């Protein structure tokens, strides 16, 4: 009898919206919500909300330097965020 592999994990769509350990998914700072942003290195709920507030007031981030204008973010933190799996939507 042949082994059946009928059930495939349904985690494919989940990996597109959630960054897990070992995931290659990049969190887009221009579209991510509070929970997703909170998964980034050095970013908790307060800083996530700061990103969202800045984005809502000024529009999408066009460069990583734009993130330097969000209160509470240093250049070192921005570098950590870049390394932790964030993107600006393809940049």
C-alpha positions, 0 to 999 in steps of 0.5 A: 500500500502506498503512503498517503500524504493527502494532508498538507500543512495549512501554515503557508498563508499564516507564514505570510502574515506572521513572522515566526522563528526561522521564517523568511517573511519580512514584516513590512513597516508600511503595512504591518499592524501592531501585533506584527510590528511588536515581533521585531527586535527592540520593538514592543507595543509602544514603539509599534504604535509610534510607528503606526502613528507616524505612518498615519500622519506622514505617509509610508516610509520611503527610506530607512532614514524616515524611521529615524524621525519616529520619536524614540528610535536611534540609528542603532535600533533601526539597524537592529530592526532591519536585521530582524526581518523588516522591510519597507515594501521591497526596499 
